């Protein structure tokens, strides 16, 4: 698995023209991490792991069934990405 850094992930996400292309680029760079496009409104009460001019990234952790937002990069195995509102 590729080593994850929030700064690198944000740079990848910000460089893509659309949020869906950003998700695809993040999946390619950080495989086998899961990357899910979400609405910023749905994440309004969560603290992003990284935020740029156009995109917000949140770390996701899973117990194998449910996903949660986490601030612990050691537990993370995925990213939620949203367009900045």
Residue frames as qw, qx, qy, qz and C-alpha x, y, z in Angstrom:
[[0.000, 0.890, 0.457, 0.000, 0.00, 0.00, 0.00],
 [0.355, 0.580, -0.037, 0.733, 1.23, 3.48, -0.84],
 [0.337, -0.296, -0.501, 0.740, 2.20, 5.57, 2.17],
 [0.030, -0.826, -0.496, -0.265, -0.48, 8.13, 2.97],
 [0.274, -0.222, -0.242, 0.904, 0.20, 11.78, 3.69],
 [0.177, 0.772, 0.526, -0.309, -2.59, 14.32, 3.94],
 [0.014, 0.716, -0.229, -0.659, -0.55, 16.94, 2.09],
 [0.090, -0.180, 0.815, 0.544, 0.08, 14.64, -0.87],
 [0.168, 0.479, 0.861, 0.023, -3.53, 13.46, -0.95],
 [0.129, 0.810, 0.302, -0.486, -4.76, 17.05, -0.93],
 [0.023, -0.554, 0.483, 0.678, -2.36, 17.98, -3.75],
 [0.123, 0.105, 0.913, 0.375, -3.70, 15.08, -5.84],
 [0.122, 0.650, 0.730, -0.172, -7.30, 16.06, -5.08],
 [0.051, 0.787, 0.083, -0.609, -6.79, 19.75, -5.82],
 [0.117, -0.387, 0.624, 0.669, -5.07, 19.05, -9.17],
 [0.214, 0.313, 0.890, 0.255, -8.00, 17.16, -10.67],
 [0.128, -0.201, -0.304, -0.922, -10.60, 19.11, -12.65],
 [0.646, -0.393, -0.265, -0.598, -13.63, 17.45, -10.99],
 [0.543, -0.469, 0.559, -0.416, -14.28, 15.79, -7.66],
 [0.968, 0.099, 0.178, -0.150, -14.93, 12.44, -9.41],
 [0.707, 0.575, -0.315, 0.264, -11.61, 12.68, -11.25],
 [0.119, -0.677, 0.562, -0.460, -9.98, 13.58, -7.94],
 [0.820, -0.259, 0.403, -0.314, -11.45, 10.44, -6.37],
 [0.940, 0.334, -0.036, 0.052, -10.14, 8.31, -9.24],
 [0.415, 0.691, -0.445, 0.389, -6.67, 9.84, -8.91],
 [0.405, -0.569, 0.553, -0.455, -6.67, 9.22, -5.15],
 [0.953, -0.041, 0.230, -0.195, -7.74, 5.60, -5.68],
 [0.815, 0.497, -0.210, 0.211, -4.86, 5.11, -8.10],
 [0.189, 0.697, -0.492, 0.486, -2.29, 6.79, -5.85],
 [0.324, -0.420, 0.648, -0.547, -3.36, 5.25, -2.54],
 [0.850, -0.007, -0.416, -0.324, -4.57, 1.78, -3.60],
 [0.195, -0.370, -0.859, -0.294, -6.04, -0.25, -1.96],
 [0.069, 0.264, 0.473, -0.838, -7.64, 2.57, 0.08],
 [0.150, 0.670, 0.713, 0.144, -11.33, 3.21, -0.57],
 [0.067, -0.134, 0.006, 0.989, -12.24, 6.70, -1.75],
 [0.077, 0.637, 0.767, 0.015, -15.85, 7.90, -1.57],
 [0.030, 0.301, 0.159, 0.940, -17.26, 11.13, -2.96],
 [0.179, -0.593, -0.716, 0.320, -19.59, 12.77, -0.45],
 [0.021, 0.823, 0.280, 0.493, -21.54, 16.00, -0.21],
 [0.259, 0.304, -0.425, 0.812, -19.91, 18.69, 1.92],
 [0.519, -0.440, 0.019, -0.733, -23.25, 19.33, 3.62],
 [0.908, -0.240, -0.320, -0.127, -23.31, 15.74, 4.88],
 [0.739, 0.016, -0.377, 0.558, -19.88, 16.26, 6.44],
 [0.043, -0.797, -0.003, -0.602, -20.66, 19.62, 8.04],
 [0.650, -0.714, 0.136, -0.223, -20.15, 18.34, 11.59],
 [0.939, -0.084, 0.057, 0.329, -16.91, 16.49, 10.81],
 [0.196, -0.853, 0.327, 0.358, -13.38, 17.88, 10.95],
 [0.810, 0.564, -0.161, 0.009, -11.50, 17.42, 7.66],
 [0.835, -0.286, 0.155, 0.443, -8.06, 15.85, 7.69],
 [0.358, -0.178, 0.319, 0.859, -7.07, 18.31, 4.96],
 [0.325, 0.805, 0.462, -0.182, -8.73, 21.14, 3.12],
 [0.412, -0.013, 0.359, 0.837, -7.75, 23.03, 0.01],
 [0.183, 0.219, -0.094, -0.954, -9.28, 25.76, -2.10],
 [0.570, 0.073, -0.458, -0.678, -11.60, 23.30, -3.87],
 [0.758, -0.100, -0.630, -0.140, -11.67, 20.02, -1.95],
 [0.494, -0.565, 0.478, -0.457, -12.03, 18.66, 1.58],
 [0.635, 0.165, -0.754, -0.004, -10.63, 15.28, 2.65],
 [0.664, -0.486, 0.329, -0.464, -11.74, 13.21, 5.62],
 [0.128, 0.325, -0.936, 0.048, -10.09, 10.02, 6.88],
 [0.821, -0.145, -0.135, -0.536, -12.31, 6.97, 7.02],
 [0.094, -0.314, 0.921, -0.209, -11.97, 3.87, 9.20],
 [0.764, -0.056, -0.361, -0.531, -13.96, 0.66, 8.89],
 [0.540, -0.332, 0.710, -0.306, -14.68, -2.25, 11.18],
 [0.155, -0.024, 0.941, 0.301, -15.38, -4.34, 8.09],
 [0.101, 0.605, 0.786, 0.076, -19.02, -3.32, 7.95],
 [0.018, -0.951, -0.302, 0.056, -19.54, 0.32, 8.95],
 [0.521, 0.385, -0.049, 0.760, -17.44, 3.36, 8.06],
 [0.329, -0.870, -0.266, 0.255, -16.68, 6.24, 10.41],
 [0.317, 0.838, -0.185, 0.404, -14.72, 9.46, 10.11],
 [0.799, -0.460, -0.132, 0.363, -11.53, 9.35, 12.13],
 [0.063, 0.960, -0.271, 0.033, -8.67, 11.71, 12.92],
 [0.636, -0.491, 0.581, 0.126, -6.34, 8.76, 13.51],
 [0.502, 0.620, -0.488, -0.355, -4.34, 8.16, 10.31],
 [0.071, -0.323, 0.942, -0.055, -3.12, 4.82, 11.71],
 [0.471, 0.259, 0.771, -0.342, -6.73, 3.52, 11.75],
 [0.503, 0.598, -0.035, -0.623, -7.69, 4.96, 8.37],
 [0.490, 0.009, 0.798, 0.351, -8.18, 2.80, 5.31],
 [0.297, 0.616, 0.616, 0.392, -10.13, 5.22, 3.19],
 [0.103, -0.159, -0.035, 0.981, -10.92, 8.80, 2.31],
 [0.228, 0.773, 0.585, -0.093, -14.11, 10.75, 1.96],
 [0.291, -0.052, 0.235, 0.926, -13.75, 13.62, -0.53],
 [0.155, 0.799, 0.554, -0.175, -16.08, 16.59, -0.95],
 [0.298, 0.591, 0.179, 0.728, -16.19, 19.76, -3.03],
 [0.192, -0.238, -0.414, 0.858, -15.68, 22.75, -0.80],
 [0.086, 0.754, 0.651, 0.029, -19.05, 24.46, -0.49]]
